Amino acid sequence: MSVPKYEDFSKTVTAVFDDDYTTKNVLKVKTKTAGGVIFNIENERASSKGKVSVNGKVGIKYAHSSGIKLDKLQMKPDGGLAVELVAADMFSPGFDIFYKGDAALNGSAGVNYKDEFVNVKLEADLPEFEAVGGSLVATMNDFYAGGIAKYGTGSKDSGFVDYNIALGYKQKDYFASAATESSMSVFKAMAFWNPCPPANLGLQYTLNPEAGEQKVSLGTTYACNPKTKLRAKADTDLTVSAAFSQQCAKNLTVVGSATIPKGDFQNLKYGVTINLG
């Protein structure tokens, strides 16, 4: 098993707090042609000042046997194009070349190497190389360590614009990590525990010394059966959320959630996502 990217360092925990939670009403349709091209259509129903609108996105995804993958070619509501390209396993297994941005080459490009011991990524902002950066995650004997840095080379941002580190320990049923955010100005501790097969528990502690703020979040997931999953989370600021995921048929899944922000029941927010395909 390969080592995760730095941005996925604590994904075991963050998935407990992020997956299936939404305040949007979205219909997603996915279909695959005989040639292997995947079409993704997403429509979001939104309302503002009493007016209802529907915003749509259309995208395609395709993976060639050579290792060239079009992970995303998406037309956005404003008419722009989002592009994500990967040339996987170039020169050696685990060595990828990637680009993420738009059709006018405004984005970032770089290389990523991963194996069972290390994950290294180097990238640069395009088109004028306004910033360059990189990340490293290494593992040994169930311990993980990583770091990330971004250096500005333009006239607007010169010098280090972001840098952080993370440490973690992982076993089959639990995971714990400590990391920094916002150029080491915010500290975060996370933990994950699978006490029994259908249930997971997640814990997050965030400390921001400069703002004098700290927050504790507790989350859980419970798989009632292979097709039904329940989720709940709560913060010390009295924000409470609950969500469910139900596979109604082979190619039909319904996801719904509701959030009460800071104990304000009158400002209840909710969302439903329907996945077809």
N, C-alpha and C positions, 0 to 999 in steps of 0.2 A: 504494500500500500504506500502510495506516494505521500510526501509531506504537503500540507495545505499551504496556500498562499497566505501572506501576512494578513490580508483583509478578511480571511476566513479562519484566523487563528482561534477565535472563541465561538465559531459558528455552532458548535454543539449546544452552547448555552443560549446564544442569541436567537436560535430557531425556536426555542420555547417561548420567547417573548414577541417574536415578529411574525412567524408563519400563521396564516389564516386571519390575522387581524386586519380589518379594513373599514373605512368609513365611506367607501365609494360603492356605487351600484353599477356593476360591470357585467357585460356578456362577452365571453371569450369563445371563439370557434377555432378549432384546429383540425386541419385535414392534410393527409399525405397522399401524393400522387404515386402512380406506379413507378415513376422514375426516381422517387426518393425525395422530391421537393416538398417541403412542409410549408403550408400557408397558415398564417396566424391572423385572425381578424379580431379586433377588440373595440367594443363600443361602450362608452361610459355615459350614463345619464346624470346630468348635473343640473342644479337649480340655483339661481342667484337673483335676488330681489323679485321673486315671484315668477321669474321666467325660467322655462325648462329648455335645456339644450342637450344634444347628443353629439359627443366628440368621438371620432373613429380613428383607428390606426390599422394599417394593413401592412403585413410583413411576410417575408419568406425566409426559409432556412434550408441550407443544403450542405451535405458533407460528401466530398468526392473520395473515392478509394485511394487517391494519391496522398491524402492527408490535408488537402486544402478544404477548409470549412468556412462557409458563409454562415456565421452564427446569427447574424441579423442583417436584414435589409428592410427597413421599416419606413413607411411614409407616415409622417406625423400630422396632426391636425392643422399645423401652420403651413403645411406643404413641403417642409424640409424632409431630408432623408437621414436616417440613423444607420450607420454601417458598422458592423463588427466582423472582421476577417481574422482567421487563424490558419497558419501553415504549421500543422502539427508534426512532431517527430522529424523535423528537418535535420539533416547531418547525423543525428544520433537519437536514439529513443529518449523521450522526455524533453527534447529541445524544441520550443515553439517560437514562432515569430507572429506578432499580432498587431492589429490596428483597430482602434475604436474611435469613432468620430462621425463626421458627415461626408457627403459626396465631394465637398470642396476641400477635403483634407485638413479640416479644422478638428483636431482631436489629439490623440497620443498614439505612439507606436513604440514597439520595443521587443525584447526577447524574454523568454521565461524558460528556465530549466528546473526540472523536478525529478527526484528519484525517492527511494525509501529513506534517505537520510537528510536531504536538503531541498529547499525550494528557493530559487534565486530569480528575481525579476528586475530588469533594467528598462526604463522607458523615458521618452522625451516628448514634450508637448510640441505639436505641429500647428502652423507651418514654419514658424520662425524660431523654434527651439527656445521658447521663453523660459522653460524650466526643464530640468532633468532630475530623475530620481531613481530610487531602487529600494528593494526590500530583500530580506533574508530571513528564512526560518530553517532551523536545524533541530534534529532530534537525536537523543541517545538515551537508551534505557528508560523509556516512557516519559522522559523530560523533554520539554520543548522550549526553545528560546528564539526570539526574533526581534527584528528592528526594521524601521522604515525611515527614509529621509527624502526630502524634496528640496532642491536648490534652484533658486531663481536666477536666471542669467540676463533678464531683460532690464530695461530702465525703470519699470514700475516696481518690480520685486527683485531685489538683488540680495543674494545670500540665502541662508537656510530659511525656508518659509514653513516647513513642518518637519518634525522628527519625533519618533516615539519608539518605545520598546515594549516587549511582552515576554512573560514567562508562564509556562504551563506544565501541568502533570496530568497524564491520561491513563486510565485503566478501562476495562471493558464496561463497567457499570457507573463510573464517575469521572468527572473532569473538573479541574480547578485551574484558574489563571489569574494573573495580575498584570495589568497593562496601563499605559499612559495614553492620553489623547490631547489634542490641541497643543502640540509642542511641549509635552510634559507638564502642562498646567492643570490637567485633570487626571485623577487617578481612579481606576476601576478594578474591582475584584469580582470574579464570577465563579460560580460553581454549578455543576450538573450532577444529578444522581438519579439512577434508575433503580428504585427500591424493589420493584417487581415488574414483570414483563409489560403489562399494559399501562403503567404509570411512569411519568418522568417529572422531576422537580428541578426548577432552576432558581438561582439566587444571584442578584446583582447589587453591588454596593458602589455608588459613585460619589466621589469627593472632589469638590471644586474649591480649593482654599482661597483663591482670589475673590470669588463671589461669596464666600462664606456659606456655601450650600452643600448639602449631602442628601442622598436619597437611597433608600433601600427598596428593591423590587423583588417580589416573590411570584413565581409562575409555575403552572403545572399543566400537563397534558395527560389525557386518559383515553386510551383506545377501547371503546366499548365492545367493538368487534372489528373485523378487517375493513369494514366499510364506513364505520362511524367513529369520529374522534371529537372529543370535547377539550376545550382549553379555557383557562382562567388565569388572570394575573392582577396584582394589586401593588400600588406604590405607597410609600409613606406620606405622599401628598394627597392621599385619599382618592386617587384615580383608580377606578376598578373597571376591568374589561372581561368579557366572556366571548367565546367563539365556538363554532361547530363546523365540522366538515362531514358531508354525507354523500357517499357514492350511491346515487339513485339507480343507475344502470351502468352498463359496461363503459359507455362513453359520455356519461353525464354525472357531474359532481357539483353540488351546491355548497357554497361556503358563506357563512353569515357571522357577523359579530356586532357587539354593542359596547359602547364605552361611556362611563359616567365620569367626566373630568372633575377632579378635585371635589368630589362629593356634591356637585351641582346637578341634581336630577333634571332640572328644567333645561339643561343644555345637553341632554342625551344625544349621542351620535351613533349612527348605525350604518351598516353597509351589507350588501349581498353581491356575491360573485357567482355567476353560473358558467361552468366550463363544459363545453361540448367538444368532444373529440379527444 
